[in-house]
Amino acid sequence: MNYTKSIAIVIILAGIGIIVTAVTSSTLQLQIAGALAGVGFICLGLLQLIRKQDRKQDKERFEQIMAKLEQLQQELQKEDKSKGSGVAIADVIASGLKYYSEYMTKPKKEEDKEQPPG
């Protein structure tokens, strides 16, 4: 379980408690030291809360990136499947062009044979 938010709240409350205790103390030096320590605890608690929010945003970004990567992977797999049919179509077209070129070159040779030199 993730207790980050609960721990941050406890740290903030501890900081407030330290400040209250420092204010009620008798010496000025102890009041200043306690107040600084209390402010430090409150800052640590706030940093924990901010860090938790950043983690949540990072997790959302990670999930978005993973979804996009999965989508790209599926598109690539679809393209791989379609490449096989593209090769077959290219083979058919190439053989058709070869047949056509052979057909077109034969009549020219025969015409040359039929005409007498002169």
Backbone torsions as a table, in degrees:
resi	resn	phi	psi	omega
1	MET	NA	153.3	-178.4
2	ASN	-103.5	112.0	-178.0
3	TYR	-105.2	21.1	-174.4
4	THR	-60.0	-44.4	-178.8
5	LYS	-66.8	-41.4	179.8
6	SER	-64.8	-41.8	179.3
7	ILE	-64.8	-40.1	178.6
8	ALA	-62.4	-41.3	179.1
9	ILE	-65.8	-41.1	178.5
10	VAL	-63.4	-40.3	178.8
11	ILE	-64.3	-42.3	178.0
12	ILE	-63.0	-43.7	178.9
13	LEU	-64.1	-37.2	177.0
14	ALA	-63.9	-39.8	177.2
15	GLY	-62.1	-42.3	178.0
16	ILE	-65.0	-40.8	177.7
17	GLY	-62.4	-41.0	179.0
18	ILE	-64.4	-40.6	178.8
19	ILE	-64.3	-44.1	179.2
20	VAL	-61.8	-42.6	178.8
21	THR	-64.9	-38.9	-179.5
22	ALA	-66.5	-37.5	-179.1
23	VAL	-66.9	-34.2	-177.9
24	THR	-83.5	-6.9	-179.7
25	SER	-73.2	164.2	-171.2
26	SER	-86.6	-36.7	-174.8
27	THR	-93.6	148.2	-179.3
28	LEU	-66.5	-38.3	-179.3
29	GLN	-63.9	-41.1	178.6
30	LEU	-68.4	-35.7	177.2
31	GLN	-63.9	-44.2	-179.9
32	ILE	-66.1	-45.9	-179.8
33	ALA	-62.4	-44.0	179.3
34	GLY	-65.0	-41.1	179.7
35	ALA	-63.9	-42.9	178.4
36	LEU	-63.5	-41.8	178.3
37	ALA	-64.4	-40.6	178.8
38	GLY	-63.7	-43.2	177.9
39	VAL	-63.6	-38.2	177.3
40	GLY	-61.4	-43.8	178.8
41	PHE	-64.4	-41.3	179.4
42	ILE	-63.3	-42.0	177.9
43	CYS	-62.7	-41.1	178.2
44	LEU	-62.3	-40.8	178.4
45	GLY	-64.2	-42.7	178.7
46	LEU	-65.2	-38.9	177.4
47	LEU	-62.7	-37.0	177.6
48	GLN	-63.5	-41.7	179.8
49	LEU	-65.1	-42.5	178.7
50	ILE	-63.7	-40.7	179.5
51	ARG	-62.8	-39.0	178.4
52	LYS	-63.2	-42.3	179.1
53	GLN	-65.0	-39.6	178.1
54	ASP	-63.5	-38.7	178.6
55	ARG	-63.9	-39.0	180.0
56	LYS	-64.3	-43.2	178.1
57	GLN	-65.5	-39.6	178.2
58	ASP	-63.3	-39.1	179.2
59	LYS	-65.1	-41.4	178.1
60	GLU	-63.9	-42.5	177.8
61	ARG	-62.2	-41.9	179.6
62	PHE	-61.4	-43.7	179.9
63	GLU	-64.9	-38.5	177.3
64	GLN	-64.4	-43.1	179.8
65	ILE	-64.1	-42.4	179.4
66	MET	-64.0	-38.9	178.4
67	ALA	-63.5	-42.0	178.5
68	LYS	-65.0	-40.7	179.1
69	LEU	-64.5	-39.6	177.8
70	GLU	-64.7	-39.2	178.0
71	GLN	-63.7	-44.1	177.7
72	LEU	-62.8	-39.5	179.4
73	GLN	-63.3	-41.6	178.3
74	GLN	-64.9	-39.3	177.7
75	GLU	-64.2	-40.5	178.6
76	LEU	-64.9	-38.5	178.1
77	GLN	-66.0	-37.0	177.2
78	LYS	-65.0	-40.6	179.0
79	GLU	-65.6	-37.7	178.6
80	ASP	-63.0	-38.5	179.9
81	LYS	-69.0	-36.6	-177.6
82	SER	-77.9	-19.2	-179.9
83	LYS	-64.7	-33.5	179.9
84	GLY	-63.2	-41.4	179.2
85	SER	-71.6	-31.1	177.7
86	GLY	-64.3	-37.0	178.7
87	VAL	-67.6	-40.0	179.1
88	ALA	-65.2	-41.0	178.7
89	ILE	-65.0	-41.3	178.5
90	ALA	-63.3	-38.3	177.6
91	ASP	-63.9	-41.6	179.7
92	VAL	-64.3	-44.1	179.7
93	ILE	-64.4	-42.4	-180.0
94	ALA	-63.4	-42.5	179.8
95	SER	-68.0	-35.4	177.1
96	GLY	-65.1	-42.2	177.7
97	LEU	-65.6	-37.4	178.6
98	LYS	-64.9	-44.8	178.2
99	TYR	-61.6	-43.2	-179.7
100	TYR	-63.8	-43.6	180.0
101	SER	-65.1	-38.0	176.8
102	GLU	-65.9	-39.6	-179.1
103	TYR	-66.4	-39.6	-177.9
104	MET	-73.8	-29.5	-179.1
105	THR	-80.6	-28.5	-179.3
106	LYS	-63.9	-48.1	-177.8
107	PRO	-62.2	-32.7	178.8
108	LYS	-65.1	-40.4	179.4
109	LYS	-66.7	-41.4	-180.0
110	GLU	-67.1	-37.2	178.9
111	GLU	-64.6	-38.5	179.1
112	ASP	-64.2	-36.8	-179.6
113	LYS	-70.0	-36.8	-176.3
114	GLU	-71.6	-32.2	-177.2
115	GLN	-79.1	132.6	178.5
116	PRO	-75.5	148.2	180.0
117	PRO	-67.2	137.4	178.3
118	GLY	167.4	NA	NA
